[in-house]
């Protein structure tokens, strides 16, 4: 292993590819806007597939539109999957997801170029809709066989069905894309931290031990539409007041009783949504995240109590619909050690840590041994055009991924 | 005057016309959706013009798309204008505005059928965009020459410019539609109360002495987009928290310090508006209304102070842009007395009152002597499909309008 232990990525090619990839859905602010199934997202995926083919890899697109590139070896029985996602939030940065997919592609290219014969096959994967623009962890849940067809047929998934019309995809194929876990040796995901811990402690590499659980919900408060000039204030049934009070209450209760959890109200829609009418209905999209399921359950119960009391206070009706959830997850200890060893071989500092962001790895961890590798995010900023990681950190992470892969495949 | 003193409207025709008019933009809930310049609104206006022409009235559409029907008399020098508006809020009821336009048409028809020769000409008018869907009191401000071209060219008015594209309207003509006040003898507007005072006191007719002043504004809070999972709660700059806190604060300060005023947050728009991103920006459309300008100024100052302290609390920037305003107004005492006398002649009870809703009459009152006549609203409900006034009350109001018109025109 002495020669391959020092195998590293092609820095120039990696940087050039990263710059090209960043151009798909590029925004004036320097970020990318590539929601799943958007034209920019599909273009980025086509480019990824083309680059993989140019490198002599075998490209496959499954029923859930997961894009993968494979490198197989004679006698190898199982496949080690590495990857992330090419979709972004609407105001996304260039690194979130894209960095990990590109690093996976580069790892396969380097292994192929080096002529290594590994004991496991390699697959670089780009999962569909990791950002849950339409359906929570659509691609990895489909891949691992835990995406029910019924979920794709709910009203919540209607915008996705509209988005995929004419793209040659169908719901049955999506739900039927599950693979056999016995085919796989594990899953590794390289990602930016999206938080400030590595950068603040001047650490090169994060080894993710646990991944946050998350629950997304849609809350609808319903009151009564009234003339905003003539209706006495005290008899209004203003759905907007419920939405506002809930937003503040969510933050207050996280602050006082759930310091290890976070939450967010990300959108509201007012009906009828005009200045001179008291709002009849307000739809509130919110989420909360927690380190373990016990805290998740406790927080959810408190949130539901609070919503009920707010509805009573403002004389409103309410309905809460879960729109997505992912269980908190532990990563594989052997893979954690392998990542740490790889960092050490490369002379990089590393620390174990918790991931406050959701990742496809938490879905994959219930299916095959999985681990996530983090690199520092400048300022801890993410889901923002200003999201940035240094070129050196990006190369370090890709080299740790490559060395970890080699350690798991007899390279 | 003994014969015309008892002249009343054609009840059957009035009811049939009201039912027909209610069909334009009719909603499943029993209301109407006729925002200014919508297809339903334009269809209702065409129908109105057609009915006026059938009655032998002279129809005119001015540069601001105000639709009017006129009845002129030899030797008459001035014109008494009566009317209201055919546009509605998106979840509007059938009566708000439409009732007053139809009553004005019926008054002109009855005068013409009765062969009366009056000393002033009559004009039944349907003002454009009274509900300020695009521009505050567009039609009456254009008619009275106080709608600056510059206002139509602001970003705030951009949606209107889009809505009128292809309709043969242009901004210069809109702003240039002002009439000479010396041509006019006065303005009378018949309207539903949109509040509970008449119905609760079993009074037939409201004589409006004063009309509320109102100020509409758009408030934009700007923070920073961040990953909603990984960014520590305490360093987020969440624009949604500012919007929520402002909504509650507006209601609280109205409740404690401004009991004679009302306010409303009618819409919010979140950017980027997705669940897993901390909102970078939230746009809040709000309004407040006040009985006199002194209270309006005082309330506005307190609101601006509160917004500044909320922005500081949540580390946000903010910008407040006025999007519409109308001064509070007093109606004409002589017209008030004329309405009261007309009600008395018809054996109806009447009371003087304040209008908490804005009306074109408050724009017209700065231009020509004006008054508003109210009829009871069942439950005080308005801007809602359940908005309702009884057939008897509608007929009473139209007869009071007719008798008041005759009293002002030697009929």
Interface residues (C-beta under 8 A of the other chain):
Chain A: X89 X90 X91 X131 X132 X133 X193 X194 X195 X196 X212 X214 X216 X224 X225 X226 X227 X228 X229 X230 X231 X232 X233 X238 X240 X241 X243 X244 X245 X247 X248 X251 X254 X255 X262 X263 X264 X265 X266 X267 X268 X270 X271 X272 X273 X274 X275 X276 X277 X278 X279 X280 X285 X286 X287 X289 X323 X355 X356 X357 X358 X380 X381 X382 X383 X384 X385
Chain B: X89 X90 X91 X131 X132 X133 X193 X194 X195 X196 X212 X214 X216 X224 X225 X226 X227 X228 X229 X230 X231 X232 X233 X238 X240 X241 X243 X244 X245 X247 X248 X251 X254 X255 X262 X263 X264 X265 X266 X267 X268 X270 X271 X272 X273 X274 X275 X276 X277 X278 X279 X280 X285 X286 X287 X289 X323 X355 X356 X357 X358 X380 X381 X382 X383 X384
